[in-house]
Amino acid sequence: PAGGMGGDEGWPLSITQLKPRTLVRGTIEGFIAGIILMTFGWGCANPSASVKDTRSLLGTIVTITAYGDSYEQTRGAVDRVFSEISRLEAIFSKYKAESEISSINNSKDKTKPIKVSDETFYLIKKSIEFSKISGGAFDITVAPLLELWGFGKAPILEAPDEKKIKEVLKYTGFDKIRLDESKKVISFSDTRV
């Protein structure tokens, strides 16, 4: 979006401006810390205010501790960071039925083009780049495999057998994602991906 990562809140970057190394190196905590540092400048010599806030986001507990020159500035920055995390979660969470990622995952025929937002297209495109760089160690198509192992909605009591694993592996792999940059659409080589 114009103006940065949440519209008009004054963020210095949008997700499309981040370089691959920035995204690869960053964990959720690093990303949040980076946003806080950019919001405050690169630190305060003698911070006079601190704010610590904890919220349930991204399927986990997120705690932010920030220091600044005034409570109002610090509180505002922490609130903006949580707002941005919430905004990104609303778009990219596979656990929120109304998210764009859930819409993609629940698409009836994934072999047909699926129109996505610029941010989602960029994230998928960069994810494929990271998959290539990592030799497939990073792969956004592994949800069926994770669910088979009990990391989805239905927990399992025992490990799946090798036959089931091999069957599911046929429908995973970043190489099964198709991108059309001119139309900002994605599709998959198989609807089971």
N, C-alpha and C positions, 0 to 999 in steps of 0.2 A: 504494500500500500504506500501511497505517497506520504512522505513525512516520516516514514519509519515503521517500526514493528507494531504498532497498534493503532496507527492512524495519526491523530494529532497530539499525542502525549509527549512529543519531543524526543523520541528515541533517536539516537544517532545512526542506527543501522537498520536495514530490513534483512530478513533471512536470506534474500536473494543476493545481498552484498557480501555475505560471509564467504571466506575462502575455504576450500576443502580441508586444509590442515586445521583451521579453527574448529570446524565441525567434528573432525575425526578425533582430535585430542580432547575435546570438551566432554566431560561427563555432565550429567544434569547439574551437579553442584558447580562445576566449572562454568557452565553456561550462565547459571544464576549469578555467580560471583562476577563474571564478566559484565553482565547487565548492571549490576550494582556499581562496579568500578566505573563504567561509562557514565552512569547517572551522576555519580558524585565527582567526577574527575578521577584522578588516580589515587586519591587518598586525602586524608586530612591530617595536617601536622599535629594538631591538638584537638581531637574530636571532643565536643562538649555534650553530645547527645548520643544515645544508643537506642536501638529498637530491635527487639527479638520477637519474631512472630512465627507461628507454626500453623500450617494448614494441611489438609488432606487433598493432595493433587497428584496427578500422574500415576495413580495406583499405589501411592506410597505417602509417607509423611514428609513434608518439605519444611525445613526450618531455615529461616533467613535471619542472620544477625548483621546489623549494619550500624555504622558509626558516621556521624556527620556534625556539622557546625550548629545545627538547631534541631530540636525534636520534630518540628513541622516538616523541615526539609527531609529529614531521615525517614519519618513516617510516610511521607508522600512517595519517596523513592521505593520503599519496601512495598507499598500498596501498588505502585506501577509495575513492579517486578511480578507480584502475584497476579495482577491483571493480565500481564503478558503471558505468563505461564498458563492461566486459565483459558485465554484466547487460543493459544497453540494446542492445548489439550482438547478444546472443543472441535478443532479441525482435524487433528491427527490421532486422536485416541481410538483404538480398536474396541474399547470397552463402552464407548458412548454411541448409542444407536443412531443418533442424529449427526455424527461426525462424517466428514467427507471420506475418511479412510474406511469407516464402517459401510458407507454406501458402496464403495468400490468392492469391499470384501463380500458384500451381500448381493452384488449384481448377479442376475440370473444367468446371463451369457457374457462371460468376461472376454470372450474372443471378439466381441463387437466393441468399437471405440466407446470409451467412457470419458466424457468431458470433465475436466478438473480445473480447479483454480490455478492461477499462476504459481502460488506458493506450494501447493501440493505437487504440481508438475515439477517444479524446481527440486523439491525434496526427494521425489522419486528418482529424478535424473541424477542427483548427487549420490543417492543411495546406490544406484547402479555403478557409478564411478568408484565408490568406496568398496563395493563388492569386487570389482575388478582388481583394485589395488591390493585388497586383502586375499585375493585368490579364492573368494567365496566364503571366507570365514565370517564376514559381515554379509547378511542376506535378509532382505525384508520379506521374502516369500516363505519363511519357515513356519508360519503360524500352524499349518496342518500338522507338521512334525511336532511342534510344541504341544499341541492339543493331544496328539497321540500319546505323548509322554506325561500327560496330566497337568500341563501348565495352562490349560484353557479353562473353560467353564465347568467341565466335568472332571473331577479328580479321578485318578485310577489307583488301584490297589497293588498292581504289579506291572513290571516292565512289559512293554509290547514285544511280541515275538518278531524275529528277524524278517519274516515274510511280510508282515504289516508295515514294518519300517521301510523295506525296499519298495513296497507298493506306494507309500506316501511320498517317498523320495522322487518318484517319477513326476510328481506335481509340485515340486519345489525347485527353486533355482532362479537367480536373477536374470538368466538368459531367456527366461520365458516371458519377460516383460517387454512389451512393444511400446515405443514412444513415437508420437507424431508431434514434433515441436511446433510446426506451423499451425496446427489446429488445437494444440494443448489438450490432446487426448491420449489416453493410455489404453492398452488392451493386453491380452495374455495369449500365449500360444495354445492354452488349454483352459477351459472354464473352471477346472478343479484347482487351479493355482490359488 
